[in-house]
Amino acid sequence: MSKKTATNYLTFIFAALLILSCGRDNKTERAGLKNETSVIEVSIGGMTCTGCEQKIQASVSRLDGVKTVKASHTDGNAFIEYSPAMVDTVKIKDAITGTGYTVKKFKSIAQQ
């Protein structure tokens, strides 16, 4: 094999490895975004019993990207852990209001 052929071959291999490694980093980064979660507290009006809690929890839990939902009729709120890359607060609000309750406000909770 001549020097020129060997150099071209090595250059091709290096370029291919560089392209492949860049693609992997993007996939890993996107997958990492899907795994990042946020927690919000939602003030909810109209809940009067545990049935109300269950109705809200079931509706919000159906959304792709929602990890956990814990509603409390006595406190008038719900704590929701979700992936912002998969679902937004508008969809969460729509899921709650779609069950007949009102959303008063959202509050972001700092995770530790």
Secondary structure by P-SEA (a helix, b strand, c coil): ccaaaaaaaaaaaaaaaaaaaaaaaaaaaaaaaaabbbbbbbbbcccccaaaaaaaaaaaaacccccbbbbbccccbbbbbbbcccccaaaaaaaaaaacccccbbbbbbcc
